[in-house]
Amino acid sequence: MARGWRNRSSAPGRRHGGLGADHGGAGAPGAAWGCVRRLRRSGRPRRVRGLQCRPARGGRRQRPRRRRARRRRVPAHGARGGAAGRGAGRLRDRAVRPGGTGDRPARGRQRQGVDHGLADLVRAGGAGPAAARPRRPHDPRRSLSALDGTARRAVVRISAPGGGYDRSGARFWGSGFFIAPGWVLTCAHVVGNGGGDVLGGVTGIDITDWRDRTTEGRVALALPRPPDPDAPPRRWPLPDLALVEVADAEDAECLWLSDRSAVVPAPVSLHGWSQETGELALRFGLGTASGGDGSDGSAMLLRGEIPVAGCSGGPVVDTGRGAVIGVSKGRGHDTAGLAVPVTALRRIADDGPGRDRLHSIISAHDRHHLRRYRTMGTGGSWTGLQQALRPPRADGFTPVLRTHLFARLAELTQPRTPGEVMLLVGHAKRRVIQAPYQPGVEHDPRTWREGVGLLYDLRDGGRTKETGPDRDLELEAVLLYAARVAAAVSRLGEGRDVAPLRELSTWLAGQAESLPDVIREEIHQILHGGSAGPAEPREPAPPGTVELRKPERRDVEPGAPGAAEGRARADVIVEVDPLLYGSCYPWRVKLLLEDGVVTPLAGDERGVPRARLREALREPIARALRQGDVGEHLAEVQVVLPRELFDEPLDAWRLTAPDAPGGGIDPHTMPLGQRRVVVVRDRRRRDHPAIPEWHRRWSGTSRGPLTVVPLRREAPERGHGGAGRESGHAAYGRLSDAADSAVPVYCGEVAGGAGAMAMEAALAAGHPVVIWRRCATGHTDCAEFHHEIARLVGEAGTADGLHRRIRNLRIRCGDPDAPDPEVLWARSIAVLFDSPDHPPLPDTPLYVPGAGWGTGP
């Protein structure tokens, strides 16, 4: 029937191979042809879906007027031209009935493709025929509309007690949104309107959802808590976040929290309740977020449609990725708005109870989204919204895989420190990039899911000749990281982790099937490698399960860099510069990673007075230690000081706030030197290449056996205040003649007077290890000190053997009321432990991170 129809816009005799895809979207040609074929032969004009059709001259009917659709002919396999090739090309221009072999157009499905093209694309997940021939071009406005609708169902308004049903807004405070069943995230200044009883959780507040259903909520946490809750500050300090526990909200719509640490700049949408136009209603706006990633609680700037009054506490949604990246805080200067990044939630985990609470909420968040996806599929879940935002042919680590993985990671025991996450992230990146990896920014992840967020976008940055252009490095890195997480958790030996570990490892084994053989085998080895020599044979795992429990403690992977037992991820370097102007000391805090790479964390080039050094360094050092600690392996603290500060009581510093309760035997509040290694290093040495004597003596003390030599010749017999002081040149000559493994020892202070002169001579002679006491007066046991230190040094044998013994002395002397009388001679003991090689000194040439020696950028 359709054979006799011609297109009015075509030349006489030209056949139209089918109606174009611009009529009703992709897939519509078959439906249009069906209408044409059902027309009766008559002289009356007919319409086919709004197109004018009329009989052609000579009784033949013309086809509807259409622009000629561009057709791409694909030759059949093995055919270049010819009838077979041309026929195969024509077949691809028409919709083929599923399961058929002819060129008859398919019916029925095209109408569905027109009405539900986006849903079909989402269900396809970016793969398969629906992705290869999308039924409707991707329209960002449809995704924005879906995001807006879902976000509205999660945003709540927060009111004073009894004000939830008051639509006049007289008792309306601000906005918030559900991040997990029963948990609302908002700004602290919003709930701070209720005073101390509300901030303390004594008095409940009204939480009203999008259906005007009001329930009671109680503030569980507010950051920071003001000094006087009943008189809240006019401008609430950052991070300005609060968590509200809401009763009877298990069925609430929850937004997806971003797992990325660096999220800006990004296009965003803002959501919240407001009375700006006179009526209390939900508001929606678009803008751009810029600024820091918020690991330190800093604010993001919002440009575009900035928050209006009442939107404080509402979500800031990244419309490009479909995730919440911030919480609206308010207006900034000029036309900018302010938002708090969701990464500032990490501040909750700075103490033990807060860490457990954060882990519980994030785990509930991830379980909720998997449950939502399994119930509603991609059509009504955040997973589906994120899938629709991806390019049509995108594969790799998809939102569906992410939802499944995060829910499985949520069931495991969570990390105790960010260093545990960063260690495994670094191993995964080095493995897939196959080159030295140095992070540009030191992140602060607190959950296993955040480690996954640090592995995105490896496809371009990791492409090398070895990897080739077709490998999906992102997916490889994520699955390798997840396998290492499983193995690390399994070594904890927690009974509650056994079943979740089996579930995770079974899932990983299935996902790894599509990876290259070497990566798939490596994942299997990480999960099931066990011990090289088990003490006793193990029973085989039940069918369909895996066994992660290791009969012996062992590396995550034999020979993996940095995976060796007994080492922290990094040590902490605290640098204090000499006075340059005035009375302020500039300072910096850095991480010294296992491969010698130094990563800066914090600093103040203007400096602070000596009396304020502890206060200024307390929080940066605490953050650095969290980055360096891995499990039971604690980071060392190496303090690089000008010589006039060598007697600063660094090992006695506490990292808790001055008004925090202290005392007792608490690992979180005890002095630094009682829990970990704290040593002094010389600042002046770092400005010049290492002298040969320094290298030689470092090798000698590292090999041992250690011996002692008095820093001042007269001190063992006459004390540090006795007569007959040795001159500086005499001390230099004597210390230069000492054995390479000798350790200078002194019973007094070295920051000034005769001790300072002797210390200068020792450093000039290249000595890397020196032991002394910071106190100058109040003791008469100098001879005992020299005798006991000589015995201790001999027992230590090598320089590394000193650390444990010095720490034990500090613990035994640490009780201010009842110190151990047998070690009173060791009070205020200090150690110089100064390597010329770690980190490298200025004579070491710089090279580009990721490049080998002698290679260019």
C-alpha positions in Angstrom: 0.0 0.0 0.0 2.7 2.4 0.9 4.7 1.8 -2.2 2.6 4.2 -4.4 3.1 7.2 -2.0 5.6 9.9 -2.8 6.9 12.7 -0.7 5.6 16.1 -2.0 8.9 17.7 -1.4 10.9 15.2 -3.4 11.6 15.0 -7.1 9.2 13.0 -9.3 9.9 9.4 -9.1 12.1 9.6 -5.9 11.2 7.0 -3.4 11.1 8.0 0.3 12.7 5.2 2.3 10.6 5.9 5.5 9.4 8.7 7.6 12.2 10.6 9.4 13.0 10.3 13.1 12.0 13.9 13.6 8.3 12.9 13.6 7.5 11.8 17.1 11.1 10.9 18.0 13.1 7.8 17.3 11.0 4.8 16.6 8.1 6.7 15.1 8.6 5.6 11.5 6.9 2.3 12.0 3.9 3.8 13.5 3.5 6.4 10.7 3.9 3.7 8.1 1.1 1.7 9.8 -1.2 4.7 9.4 -0.3 5.1 5.8 -0.9 1.5 5.0 -4.4 1.6 6.6 -5.6 4.5 4.4 -8.2 3.6 1.9 -7.7 4.4 -1.7 -9.8 7.5 -2.2 -9.6 10.9 -3.6 -10.2 12.7 -0.3 -7.3 14.2 1.6 -6.0 12.3 4.6 -4.0 13.2 7.6 -1.3 11.0 9.0 -0.4 12.3 12.5 -1.0 15.9 11.5 0.7 15.6 8.1 -1.3 16.5 4.9 -1.6 13.7 2.4 -3.4 13.8 -0.9 -3.6 11.7 -4.1 -0.9 12.1 -6.7 -1.5 12.6 -10.3 -2.6 9.6 -12.2 -4.5 8.1 -9.3 -1.4 7.4 -7.4 -1.1 8.7 -3.8 1.7 10.7 -2.6 3.5 10.1 0.7 3.3 12.8 3.4 5.5 15.8 2.9 8.6 15.3 5.0 12.2 16.3 4.9 14.3 13.5 3.7 15.9 11.7 6.7 19.6 11.1 6.6 20.2 7.4 6.5 23.5 5.7 7.3 24.0 2.5 5.5 25.9 -0.1 7.3 27.3 -2.9 5.1 26.8 -6.5 6.1 29.8 -8.4 7.5 32.1 -9.3 4.6 30.2 -7.2 2.1 31.5 -4.0 0.5 28.7 -2.8 -1.8 26.7 -5.1 -3.9 23.1 -6.2 -3.4 23.8 -7.9 -0.1 25.5 -4.9 1.3 22.9 -2.5 0.0 20.1 -4.6 1.4 21.7 -4.8 4.8 22.1 -1.0 4.8 18.4 -0.4 4.0 17.3 -2.7 6.8 19.0 -0.6 9.4 16.9 2.4 8.4 13.7 0.8 9.5 12.3 -0.4 12.8 12.5 -4.2 12.8 10.0 -6.3 14.7 11.7 -7.9 17.7 12.7 -11.3 16.8 11.8 -10.8 13.1 14.1 -11.0 10.1 12.3 -8.9 7.5 12.0 -5.2 6.9 8.5 -4.9 8.1 8.2 -2.0 10.5 7.4 -2.9 14.1 4.2 -1.7 15.6 2.9 -0.5 18.9 6.3 -0.1 20.6 6.9 3.3 18.9 4.1 5.0 20.6 5.5 3.9 23.9 8.9 5.1 22.9 7.5 8.5 22.2 5.8 8.8 25.6 8.4 7.1 27.7 11.7 7.6 25.9 13.5 8.9 28.9 12.3 6.0 31.1 13.5 3.5 28.4 16.9 5.2 28.3 17.1 5.0 32.1 16.2 1.4 32.1 18.7 0.6 29.5 21.4 2.0 31.8 23.4 3.4 28.9 23.9 0.1 27.3 22.2 -2.1 24.7 19.9 -1.2 21.8 18.0 1.5 23.7 21.2 3.4 24.4 22.5 2.8 20.8 19.3 4.3 19.3 17.8 6.6 22.0 14.1 7.2 21.5 14.3 10.8 22.6 17.3 13.1 22.6 18.6 13.8 26.2 16.9 16.9 27.5 18.5 18.3 30.7 15.3 20.1 31.6 13.6 16.7 32.1 16.3 15.6 34.5 16.1 18.9 36.4 12.4 18.6 36.7 12.8 15.0 38.1 15.5 16.2 40.5 13.3 19.1 41.7 10.3 16.8 42.3 12.3 14.3 44.3 14.1 17.0 46.3 10.8 18.6 47.2 9.6 15.4 48.8 12.7 15.3 51.0 12.8 19.0 52.1 11.0 19.8 55.4 10.2 23.0 57.2 11.3 23.4 60.8 9.2 25.3 63.2 8.9 26.1 66.9 7.0 23.6 69.0 3.4 23.7 67.9 4.1 25.7 64.8 4.1 22.9 62.2 0.5 23.4 61.2 0.7 27.2 61.2 0.8 28.2 57.5 1.1 31.8 58.5 4.8 31.3 59.2 4.8 33.1 62.5 6.7 30.3 64.2 8.6 29.1 61.1 12.4 28.9 61.6 13.9 27.4 58.4 14.4 24.4 56.2 16.1 21.0 56.4 16.1 17.7 54.5 16.2 14.0 55.2 19.5 12.3 54.6 18.5 9.0 56.2 15.3 7.5 57.5 14.6 9.4 60.8 17.4 11.9 60.3 17.2 15.5 59.1 20.2 17.7 58.3 19.9 21.5 58.7 21.9 24.5 59.9 22.7 24.9 63.5 21.5 28.6 63.5 18.0 27.4 62.3 17.4 25.2 65.4 19.4 27.7 67.5 16.3 29.9 67.5 14.9 27.6 70.2 17.6 28.3 72.7 19.5 25.9 75.0 16.6 23.5 75.6 16.2 22.9 71.9 19.9 22.6 71.1 20.3 20.2 74.0 17.5 18.0 72.8 15.4 18.6 75.9 12.6 20.3 74.0 11.3 18.9 70.7 10.6 20.9 67.5 8.1 20.5 64.7 9.2 18.9 61.4 6.7 19.2 58.6 7.1 17.3 55.3 5.8 18.0 51.8 2.5 16.3 52.6 1.9 18.8 55.5 2.4 15.9 58.0 4.1 17.2 61.2 6.1 15.1 63.5 8.4 15.8 66.5 12.1 16.1 66.1 14.9 16.5 68.6 18.3 18.0 68.0 21.0 15.3 68.4 24.0 17.4 67.5 24.8 21.0 66.7 28.2 22.2 65.3 29.6 24.3 66.8 27.7 24.6 70.1 27.7 28.2 71.3 29.2 29.1 74.7 25.8 30.3 75.8 23.0 28.4 74.0 20.3 30.7 75.3 22.0 33.6 73.7 23.1 32.3 70.2 25.5 34.3 68.2 24.2 36.7 65.5 26.4 35.0 62.9 26.8 31.3 63.6 30.4 30.1 63.0 31.1 27.4 60.5 30.4 24.6 60.0 26.9 25.6 61.2 25.3 22.1 60.9 22.8 20.3 63.0 21.3 16.8 63.0 17.7 16.3 64.1 16.3 12.9 64.9 12.7 12.6 63.7 10.2 10.2 65.1 8.0 8.1 62.8 9.9 9.0 59.6 11.1 5.6 58.4 9.3 6.1 55.0 10.7 9.5 54.3 12.2 10.4 50.9 16.0 10.8 51.5 18.4 12.7 49.3 21.7 11.3 48.0 24.7 12.7 49.8 27.8 13.1 47.5 30.7 10.8 48.1 33.2 13.1 46.5 35.6 15.3 48.5 36.1 17.8 45.7 32.8 18.8 44.3 33.1 22.4 43.0 32.6 24.3 40.7 29.3 22.7 39.9 25.9 23.7 38.6 23.4 23.4 41.5 19.8 23.7 42.4 18.6 25.2 45.7 15.5 24.0 47.6 13.8 25.3 50.7 10.8 26.8 52.3 10.3 30.6 52.4 7.9 33.4 53.0 9.7 35.8 50.6 6.6 36.3 48.5 4.2 36.4 51.4 3.1 32.8 51.3 4.9 30.0 53.0 5.8 27.6 50.2 8.7 25.6 48.7 11.2 27.5 46.6 13.5 26.3 43.8 16.4 28.1 42.1 19.4 27.4 39.9 23.0 28.6 40.4 26.7 27.7 40.5 28.7 26.6 43.5 32.3 27.5 43.9 35.0 27.5 46.6 36.7 24.9 48.7 35.7 21.3 49.2 34.8 21.9 52.9 37.2 19.4 54.5 38.0 22.1 57.0 34.4 23.4 57.3 34.9 26.3 54.9 31.9 27.7 53.0 31.0 27.4 49.3 30.0 30.5 47.4 26.7 30.3 45.5 26.1 32.5 42.4 22.8 32.8 40.5 19.5 32.4 42.4 20.9 32.8 45.9 19.0 31.6 49.0 16.2 33.7 50.3 15.0 34.0 53.9 13.8 30.6 55.2 15.8 28.5 52.8 18.7 28.2 55.3 19.2 24.5 56.0 17.9 23.4 52.6 19.9 21.2 50.2 22.3 22.3 47.5 22.0 19.7 44.8 24.7 19.1 42.1 22.5 18.9 39.0 25.3 17.4 36.9 25.8 14.4 39.1 22.5 14.2 41.0 23.9 14.5 44.6 23.6 16.9 47.5 26.9 18.7 47.9 26.0 21.4 50.5 23.5 23.0 52.9 22.3 26.5 52.3 23.5 28.8 55.0 22.4 32.3 53.9 23.4 35.3 51.9 27.0 36.4 51.5 28.3 39.7 50.2 26.8 41.4 47.1 25.0 38.8 45.0 26.6 35.6 46.5 25.0 33.1 48.7 26.8 30.8 51.2 26.5 27.1 51.7 28.3 24.6 53.9 29.7 21.5 52.1 28.4 18.2 53.2 32.0 17.1 53.7 31.9 19.3 56.8 29.9 16.5 58.4 33.2 14.8 59.0 33.7 17.2 61.9 31.2 15.0 63.8 33.6 12.1 63.7 36.4 13.9 65.5 35.6 12.0 68.7 34.6 8.5 69.4 30.8 8.9 70.0 30.5 11.3 67.1 32.3 8.9 64.8 29.9 6.1 65.7 26.9 8.4 65.1 28.1 9.5 61.7 28.8 5.9 60.6 25.4 4.9 61.7 23.6 7.7 59.8 25.6 7.2 56.6 25.1 3.4 56.7 21.3 4.0 57.0 21.5 6.4 54.1 23.2 3.8 51.8 20.8 1.0 52.9 17.8 3.2 52.2 18.9 4.0 48.6 19.5 0.3 47.7 16.1 -0.6 49.2 14.6 2.3 47.2 16.2 1.1 44.0 15.1 -2.5 44.5 11.5 -1.3 45.2 11.1 1.3 42.5 13.8 0.6 40.0 15.4 3.4 38.0 12.1 5.1 37.4 11.6 6.6 40.9 14.9 6.4 42.7 18.0 8.6 43.0 19.9 5.8 41.3 17.7 6.2 38.2 18.0 10.0 38.3 21.8 9.7 38.4 21.7 7.1 35.6 19.7 9.5 33.4 22.3 12.2 33.9 25.1 10.0 32.4 26.0 10.1 28.7 24.0 7.6 26.7 26.9 5.2 26.1 28.6 5.6 29.5 29.6 2.3 31.1 32.1 1.5 33.9 31.2 2.2 37.5 27.5 3.1 37.0 25.1 4.5 39.6 23.5 1.1 39.9 26.9 -0.5 40.8 27.6 2.4 43.2 24.3 1.9 45.0 24.9 -1.8 45.4 28.5 -1.4 46.6 27.8 1.4 49.1 25.0 -0.6 50.7 27.4 -3.6 51.1 30.2 -1.4 52.5 27.7 0.1 55.0 27.3 -3.3 56.6 31.0 -3.5 57.5 32.9 -2.1 60.5 33.8 1.4 59.4 37.3 2.9 59.5 38.7 4.4 62.7 40.8 7.0 61.0 41.0 8.7 57.6 44.5 7.2 57.2 43.0 3.7 56.9 40.9 4.8 53.9 43.6 6.8 52.3 46.1 4.0 52.5 43.8 1.7 50.5 42.9 4.4 48.1 46.6 5.1 47.4 47.3 1.4 46.7 44.4 1.1 44.3 45.4 4.2 42.4 49.0 3.1 42.1 48.0 -0.3 40.9 45.8 0.9 38.0 47.9 3.9 37.0 51.1 1.8 37.3 53.2 4.8 38.3 54.0 6.6 41.6 51.0 8.3 42.9 51.0 11.6 44.8 47.7 13.2 45.9 47.5 16.9 45.1 45.2 17.4 48.1 45.2 15.4 51.3 41.6 14.4 51.9 39.8 13.5 55.1 37.5 10.6 54.5 35.7 9.1 57.5 33.7 6.2 55.8 34.6 3.5 53.3 32.2 5.0 50.7 34.2 8.2 50.6 37.2 6.3 49.5 35.3 5.3 46.4 34.7 9.0 45.7 38.4 9.5 45.5 38.8 7.0 42.7 36.6 8.7 40.0 37.9 10.2 36.8 40.9 7.9 36.4 40.2 7.1 32.7 42.1 10.0 31.2 44.6 10.6 34.0 45.7 7.0 34.1 45.9 6.1 30.4 49.4 4.9 29.5 50.9 2.7 26.8 50.6 -0.3 29.1 47.0 0.2 30.0 45.7 1.2 26.6 42.8 3.4 25.7 40.0 0.8 26.2 40.5 -0.2 29.9 38.1 1.2 32.4 40.6 2.3 35.1 37.8 3.7 37.3 36.0 0.5 37.6 39.2 -1.5 38.1 40.3 0.9 40.9 37.0 0.8 42.7 36.8 -3.0 42.7 40.4 -3.3 43.8 39.8 -0.8 46.6 36.6 -2.6 47.7 38.5 -5.9 47.8 41.2 -4.4 50.0 38.5 -3.0 52.3 37.1 -6.5 52.7 40.5 -8.0 53.4 41.3 -5.2 55.9 38.0 -5.6 57.8 38.4 -9.4 57.8 41.6 -9.1 59.8 39.8 -7.3 62.6 38.2 -10.6 63.4 34.7 -9.1 64.3 32.0 -11.8 64.2 29.4 -9.4 63.0 31.4 -8.8 59.8 31.5 -12.4 58.6 28.2 -12.5 56.8 28.5 -9.0 55.2 32.1 -9.9 54.0 30.8 -13.0 52.3 28.1 -11.0 50.6 30.5 -8.3 49.5 33.2 -10.6 48.2 30.6 -12.7 46.3 29.3 -9.5 44.7 32.9 -8.4 43.9 33.7 -11.7 42.2 30.7 -11.3 39.9 31.5 -7.7 39.0 35.2 -8.6 38.3 34.3 -11.0 35.6 34.5 -8.3 32.9 37.9 -7.0 34.1 41.2 -8.0 32.6 42.6 -11.3 33.8 45.4 -9.8 35.8 43.1 -7.5 37.8 40.5 -10.2 38.3 43.1 -12.6 39.6 44.5 -9.9 41.9 41.1 -9.3 43.4 40.7 -13.0 44.0 44.1 -13.1 45.6 43.3 -10.2 47.9 40.0 -11.8 49.0 41.0 -15.4 49.3 44.8 -15.5 49.4 44.9 -16.5 53.1 48.3 -17.1 54.7 51.3 -18.6 53.0 51.7 -21.1 55.7 48.6 -21.7 57.8 49.1 -23.2 61.2 46.4 -25.8 60.6 44.3 -26.8 57.5 41.0 -25.0 57.0 37.7 -26.5 56.1 36.5 -25.5 52.6 34.0 -22.7 52.5 30.3 -23.8 52.0 29.2 -23.8 48.4 28.3 -20.4 47.1 30.2 -18.5 49.8 33.7 -17.3 50.3 36.0 -17.3 53.3 37.9 -14.2 54.2 39.1 -15.1 57.7 42.9 -15.5 57.7 44.4 -18.1 60.0 47.3 -15.7 60.5 47.7 -12.0 60.4 49.4 -11.0 57.1 49.7 -8.3 54.6 46.6 -7.3 52.5 48.7 -8.3 49.5 52.2 -9.9 49.9 54.8 -7.3 48.8 52.3 -4.5 48.3 54.0 -1.1 48.9 53.1 0.3 52.3 51.0 -2.7 53.3 53.5 -4.2 55.6 52.4 -4.8 59.2 53.8 -2.5 61.9 53.8 0.8 59.9 51.5 3.8 59.9 50.5 5.4 56.6 52.5 8.6 57.3 54.4 10.5 60.0 53.6 14.0 61.0 56.1 16.8 60.5 55.6 20.1 62.4 57.9 22.9 61.1 58.5 26.0 63.1 60.6 28.7 61.4 63.0 31.0 63.2 61.9 34.5 64.1 62.2 36.9 61.1 60.1 39.9 62.1 58.8 40.7 65.6 58.1 37.9 68.0 56.0 35.5 65.9 57.1 32.0 64.7 55.7 30.9 61.3 54.6 27.2 61.3 53.4 24.4 59.0 52.1 20.9 59.5 52.8 18.3 56.9 52.5 14.5 56.3 55.6 12.5 55.5 54.3 9.6 53.5 56.0 6.2 53.3 57.7 6.9 50.0 59.2 10.2 51.1 56.5 12.4 49.6 55.6 15.4 51.8 52.1 16.7 51.7 51.2 20.0 53.3 48.1 20.2 55.5 48.0 23.5 57.3 50.2 26.5 58.0 50.5 30.1 59.1 53.3 32.2 57.5 52.6 35.2 59.7 53.2 33.1 62.7 52.2 33.2 66.4 54.1 34.1 69.6 55.9 31.2 71.4 53.3 31.2 74.2 50.5 30.5 71.6 52.3 27.8 69.6 50.5 24.9 71.3 47.1 26.5 70.9 47.7 27.2 67.2 49.1 23.7 66.4 46.7 21.6 68.5 44.0 21.1 65.9 46.3 20.8 62.8 48.4 18.2 64.5 45.3 16.2 65.6 44.0 16.2 62.0 47.4 15.1 60.7 47.6 12.2 63.1 44.1 11.0 62.0 45.5 11.0 58.4 48.6 9.1 59.4 47.3 6.5 61.9 46.3 3.1 60.5 44.7 0.7 63.0 47.0 0.1 65.9 50.0 1.7 64.1 50.4 5.3 65.2 52.1 8.1 63.3 55.3 9.6 64.8 55.5 13.4 65.5 58.7 15.0 64.2 59.0 18.6 65.2 61.5 20.7 63.2 62.5 23.6 65.5 64.9 26.5 65.6 67.5 25.7 68.3 66.1 28.3 70.7 62.9 26.2 71.0 64.7 22.8 71.6 63.5 22.8 75.2 59.8 23.3 74.4 57.8 20.6 76.2 56.4 19.1 73.0 56.0 15.6 74.3 53.8 17.0 77.2 51.3 18.7 74.8 47.7 17.5 74.9 45.6 17.8 71.7 42.3 18.4 73.5 40.8 21.8 74.1 42.1 23.6 77.2 38.6 23.4 78.9 38.1 19.7 78.0 38.2 17.2 80.8 41.6 15.5 81.0 43.7 13.4 83.3 43.6 9.8 83.9 44.7 7.1 81.4 42.8 8.1 78.3 44.5 7.6 74.9 42.5 10.5 73.5 43.6 13.0 76.1 46.9 11.9 77.4 50.1 13.8 76.4 51.5 13.2 73.0 54.8 11.6 74.2 53.0 9.0 76.3 51.2 7.4 73.4 53.4 7.9 70.4 57.0 8.8 69.3 57.7 12.5 69.6 61.2 13.7 68.5 63.0 17.0 67.7 64.7 17.8 64.5 67.0 20.7 63.7 65.5 23.5 61.5 68.9 25.1 60.5 70.1 21.8 59.0 67.2 21.7 56.5 68.4 24.9 54.7 71.6 23.2 53.4 72.7 19.9 51.8 73.6 17.3 54.4 77.3 17.1 55.3 79.2 13.8 54.9 79.6 13.4 58.7 75.8 13.5 59.2 75.3 10.7 56.6 78.1 8.6 58.1 76.9 9.0 61.7 73.2 8.3 60.7 74.3 5.0 59.2 76.4 4.2 62.3 73.5 4.8 64.8 71.1 2.8 62.5 73.4 -0.2 62.5 74.6 0.0 66.1 75.6 -1.0 68.6 75.0 2.4 70.3 77.4 3.9 72.8 77.2 7.2 74.7 79.4 10.3 74.9 78.9 13.3 77.2 77.6 16.4 75.4 79.6 18.4 77.9 82.7 16.7 79.2 82.3 17.9 82.8 78.6 17.2 83.2 78.7 13.5 84.4 80.8 14.3 87.4 80.1 18.0 88.2 76.6 18.4 86.8 75.4 20.8 84.2 76.0 23.8 86.5 79.5 22.8 87.6 82.7 24.7 87.1 85.3 24.1 84.4 83.1 24.4 81.3 84.4 23.0 78.1 84.8 25.5 75.3 82.9 25.1 72.0 85.9 24.2 69.9 87.0 21.7 72.4 83.6 20.1 72.5 83.5 20.0 68.7 86.9 18.3 68.5 85.9 15.7 71.1 82.5 15.0 69.6 84.1 14.7 66.1 86.4 12.0 67.4 83.5 10.0 68.9 82.4 6.7 67.3 79.9 7.0 64.5 77.4 5.1 66.7 77.9 7.3 69.7 74.9 9.3 71.2 75.7 12.6 73.0 73.9 12.8 76.4 73.3 15.8 78.6 71.5 16.2 81.9 70.3 19.8 81.4 68.8 22.2 78.9 70.2 22.9 75.4 68.3 25.9 74.2 70.6 28.4 76.0 73.8 28.8 77.9 76.6 26.2 77.9 74.2 23.4 76.7 73.4 25.4 73.6 77.0 25.8 72.7 77.6 22.1 73.2 74.6 21.2 71.1 75.8 23.4 68.3 79.2 21.5 68.4 77.4 18.1 68.3 75.3 19.1 65.3 78.4 20.5 63.5 80.1 17.2 64.1 77.2 15.4 62.3 75.5 13.7 65.3 71.9 12.8 64.4 70.8 11.5 67.8 71.1 13.4 71.1 69.4 12.8 74.5 69.0 15.5 77.1 66.7 16.9 79.8 64.7 20.1 79.4 64.8 21.2 83.0 67.8 23.3 84.2 67.1 23.4 87.9 65.5 21.5 90.7 67.6 18.3 90.5 70.8 16.9 91.8 70.8 13.6 90.0 73.0 14.4 86.9 75.4 11.5 87.6 72.4 9.1 87.9 71.0 10.4 84.6 74.2 9.8 82.7 74.6 6.3 84.2 71.0 5.2 83.5 71.0 6.7 80.0 74.2 4.8 79.2 72.5 1.6 80.3 69.3 2.3 78.3 71.3 3.2 75.1 73.2 0.0 75.4 70.0 -2.0 75.7 68.4 -0.3 72.7 71.3 -1.3 70.4 70.2 0.9 67.5 68.6 4.3 67.0 65.2 2.8 66.3 65.4 0.8 69.5 65.3 4.0 71.5 61.7 5.0 70.7 59.9 2.4 72.8 62.2 2.8 75.8 61.9 6.6 75.8 58.1 6.4 75.6 58.0 4.0 78.5 60.0 6.4 80.6 57.6 9.2 79.8 54.6 7.1 80.8 56.2 6.1 84.1 57.1 9.7 84.9 53.7 11.0 83.7 51.6 10.8 86.8 51.9 14.2 88.4 50.9 12.9 91.8 52.7 9.6 92.0 55.5 9.2 89.5 57.5 6.0 89.5 60.4 6.7 92.0 62.8 4.5 90.1 62.7 6.7 87.0 62.5 10.2 88.4 65.9 10.9 86.8 64.1 10.7 83.4 61.6 13.5 84.0 61.4 16.0 81.0 63.6 13.8 78.8 64.0 14.9 75.2 65.4 13.3 72.1 66.9 14.7 68.9 66.3 12.2 66.1 67.3 13.8 62.8 67.7 11.8 59.6 69.5 13.4 56.7 67.5 11.3 54.1 63.9 11.3 55.2 62.5 13.6 53.9 65.1 14.4 51.2 67.2 17.6 51.7 67.6 20.3 49.1 70.5 18.5 47.3 68.0 15.9 46.1 66.7 17.0 42.6 63.0 17.6 42.2 61.0 15.5 39.7 57.4 15.5 38.5 55.1 13.3 40.6 54.3 10.2 38.6 57.5 10.4 36.5 60.6 8.3 37.0 64.1 9.5 37.6 65.5 11.3 34.6 62.1 11.7 32.8 60.5 14.9 32.0 57.0 16.2 32.6 
